[in-house]
Amino acid sequence: MPGGRMTEAPRRQKRHWKALDGVLLLDKPQGLSSNDALQRARRALQAASGGHGGTLDPMATGLLPLAFGEATKFLHDLLEADKTYQATIQLGVRTDTADAEGQVLTREPVRVLAEQVHAVCAEFTGPLLQVPPMHSALKHQGRPLYELARAGQTIDRAARPVTIHRLEVLQIDLSVAQVRIETTVSKGTYIRTLAQDIGERLGCGAHLIALRRTRVGRLDLAQAVALEAFEASNENDREGLLLPVDALLAGLPALQLPDPLALRFTQGQRIILDHGLRAMLGPDVKAATPESLVRVYRDAQLLGVAAFEPPGRLAPRRLIRQAGA
């Protein structure tokens, strides 16, 4: 600067990332992608690594399980888990994305009775074939379908088997042509497509206008914390909201190993289930079938997840990094 002193720009303070292990049940707000919500929570915790279990569209709210550190090894189990949603369907309007974020394609009068809505919804329970929407993250020749859809392309998609375990009609308001449902579905089920298909079966078209996820496997929204409240809390309180790593494994039987066998297990070695060890197994473990998964402990310390292999071996599948290793 002529006639004056050069001033240095203030240096940005370097963030110190922590090696945190645990699970955060987040109530994702509307308008954020799942990854954006994850990164905000990760920055608040200063966690070195993290991932989320089951993507929610930006329009959707509700339960988004986040895993940090060693807990990320078990996110795959959440992706496989059944999920429960509450959804609001707008009858009479079709959109190109099957939800409220898309462009309106058609509008039709809604001339249905509540009894027809109940009857049609009942038809969408059990195993069925569902065609994934074009506006989805599924890939065609390496490109996400939503990119192709935005470019005006439509690709033939094969119908995929899904299961609607339960579909309950919570409310019907024909004055505004809206239906609110609660449904529990298998992995890979698109609620947008379910709403669209219900509208087609009713003959008037439909799209999804609200979606809230309330359960993922055994994890429940009642345990979740809102993102803004989480960010506003102090550092100790934020870390105190983390659940242990095995919160993601609550549905698996638990097996305790004595010290010598625990050491072998942590080294990735298979364990022979001799008569002495079999006598220590709990009833839920004894009932496990070949290739059933169990969570393995030494005292209260989670060591990892193992699978039974015939004729009587326990094979490590995913191991927890041990302190000091």
N, C-alpha and C positions, 0 to 999 in steps of 0.2 A: 504494500500500500504506500503510494508516494508520500514522503514527508512524515511517515508514521511507522510504528513498529508492526511487524508481522505477528499475528496472533494465531496460535495453533488451535485447530478445531478440537473440542473436547473429545477425549477418547471414550468409546463405548465400553462400559464395564463388562468384562468377560463373564459369561454365565458359567457357574460351576455345576456340572451335572452329577447327580448322585446315582449310585448303583442300588436302586430301590427294587424290592421284590414284593408284589402284592396285586390285589384286584380292587378296582374301584367300580362300583355300580353307579353309573351316571344317568340322570334324567336329561336326555338330549333335548335342547330347545328347538323350536321350529326355525328353519332358515339356515341352519348350519349343516354342512356335510359331516359324515361320521368322522372323517379324517381331521377336519377342522376342529371338531369337538375334542378329539383325542389330543391334538397338538396343544390346544389351550390348557387342558388338564395336565399334560406332560410338562409344559412350561411352568405351571403353577407349582408342581411338585419338584421341578428340576430333575426329573427322572431321566436317566441316560437312555433308556429304550422303552418302547411300549407298542401296543397294538390293540385293535378292537375286535370284538367277537360278534360279527353279523352286521352288515351295513344297513343303515337306515337312510332313506332318501332325505334330502334337505327339508321337504315338506313335512316329514313325519317327526313325531316326538316320542319320548319314552325311553325304555330301558336300553342302554348301550353299555354292555360290560367292557371295561378297559383292563388290560393286563400290562404289568410292568415287570421288567427283568425276567426272572425265571418263570413267572406265570405265563409269559407269552408262549411257552412250549405247549401249553394245554388249550390254546384258543381253538384249535381244530375241533375239539370235542364240542365246543359251543356252536360252531358252524353246522355240525351234524344234528344238533338238538332241535326238538320241536319248539315252536314259538307261538305266543298268544298275542292277539291284537284286538283293539277296539277300533272300528272303522265306521265312517259316515259316508254313505253312498248318495249321490245326487242322481235321481232318475230323470230321464227325458233329455239329457245332454250328453253327446259323445265328444271326446277330445282326442287329439292325435297321440297323447301320451297316456290316456286312460286315467289321468288325474287332473287336479285343478291347475297345474302348472302348464298344461298344454293349450294348444289353440282349439277353439270350438269348431267341430266339424259339422254337426247337425243338432237341431233342436226339434223335439217331437212332443206332442201332447201326451200326458201321462193319464191313461184311463185304466188303472188297475185298482183292485180292492186289496185290503190288508190280508185277506185270506189267500189271495194269489201270491203275495209277497212271501208269506210263510211257506206256502207249498213249494215255490221255486227255490227258496233258500234251502229247504230240506233236501232238494235234489242234489245240492252241491256238498254232500257229506260222503265220506268214504274215499276210496282210491279213484282218481280221475286223471285224465290227460289234459295238460295245460300248455298252450302255446305261449312262450315267453314274449314279452312286448319288445318292439323295436327299440324303444327308449330304455335300454338296459345295458349293464356292463358286460354282458356276454359278448364273446368275441367271434368274429367271422374273418378268417384269413388274417388273424393277428390284430384286427381293428375292432374296438368296441362298437356294438350295434348302435349306440346312441350317436356316435360320430357319423355313421352312415345315414342314420335317420335325419340328422340335422342337415346333411348334404342332399336330402330329398330322395335317398335310396331306400328301397324296401327289399329285404332279403327273406327268402323262404326259411322259416324256422320249424324244426321238427317239434311236435308236441312231446312233452316230457311227463313222466308219471309223478304225481304228487298225491298227498293224502290230506284231506280235510278231516281231522279227527272230530271236530265239534264246530258247529255253527249255530249260534243262538241269536235270534232277532231281539234286540233290546228295546227298540222304539221304532214306530212307523208314524211319520207325520206327512200325510198326503196333501196337506194344505201347502206345503213347500216341496213336495215330492222327494222327501229324504227318508232314508232308512239307516238306522244305526245297528251294527252287529258286533258280536264278539266271536272270535274264531281262533281255534288252535290248529296249527298246520305243520306239516313236515317241512324239512329243509327244501329250499328252492322254490317255494310257493310264492307267487306274486299276488299280493292283495289287490293291486290295481287291476290285474287281469281278472281276478275273481269278481270284483265290482262290475267290470265291463261285461263279463259273461252273464252275470245275473241280470243286468239291464237288457242284454240281447234276448235272454230267455223270456223276459217279461214283454218284449216286443217294443220297447220304447228307448232302448239305449241307456247308458249310465256311465258315470265316472266317479272316481274317489275324490272326496273333498277334505277328508281328515283321517289321520291314521296315528294311533298311539300304541306302542308295544308295551305290554305289561308283564310278560314272562319270557325268559329264555332258558329252556331246560328247567332246572330247579330254582333258578334265580328269579327274584320277584321285584317289581317296580317299587313296592313298599319299602325296600331297603335302599333305594337309590337317593342320591343327592343332586340337587339342581346345579348346573354348571356355574351360574353367577354366584350362588351361595358358597360353592366350593372355592372359587377364586377369591372371594371376599374374606374367607377365614384365614387365620394365621397359620404359619408353617407347621406348628405342632399339631394343630387340629386337622389340617389337611392330611398329614401322614397318619393320624389316628383313625381316619375314615377308610384307610386301606384294609381290606380283608386279607387273610392269609392266602397263600398260593393255592392251598387245597380247597378253597371255596369253589373253584371251578370243577372239582372232582367229587362233590358231595354225593353224587349218585352211584359211585363205585364202592364195592366192598373194600374194607381196610384189612391189611395184613401186617402184623408186627413180626420183625425178624430179630433174632438174637444177634449180639455184636459180631461174632465171626461170619455169619451168613450175610449180615448187613454190609460188612466190608466187601465181601465178594460181589454183592449186588451192585454197590457203588462203583466197582471196577468193571461193570458190564458183563459179569459172568452169570450164566444160568445157574439156578438153584434147584437141586434135586429135592423133591417133596418126599422125604422119608417118613416112616411111621411117626417118629417123634414130632416132626414139624406138622404133619397132618393133624395130630392130636391137638395142636395149638390153634388150628384154624377155627374161626367163628362159623356159625351156620350159614351166613350169607356167602362166605368164601367157599365153604364146602359145596354149596349148590352151584358154583360157577362152572360153566362149561368150557371146553377147549377154546382157546383164543379169547375168552372173556378177560376183560381188563380188571385189575385191582390196583389200589393205591398202596404203596409199601412204605412202612415207617420203621424207624428205630426209636423206641420210646415215643415221644411226641414229635419227632423230627421227620418230616416228609422226605423220603429218599427218591421217589419217582413213581412211575407207573409200569406195571409188568403185565404180561399175558400168560395164561396157562397154555402149555404145550403138551400134547400127549407124548408118552404115557403118563408122565408125572413131573414135569419140569416147570419152573417159573422163569420166563425170559424177560429181561429188561427191555422196555420199549422207549421210555423217555426218562432221563435221569435229571435230578436237581443238582446244580453245582453246589458242593458243600463248602461251608465256611473254611477259608484257609487253603482251599484247593487251588 
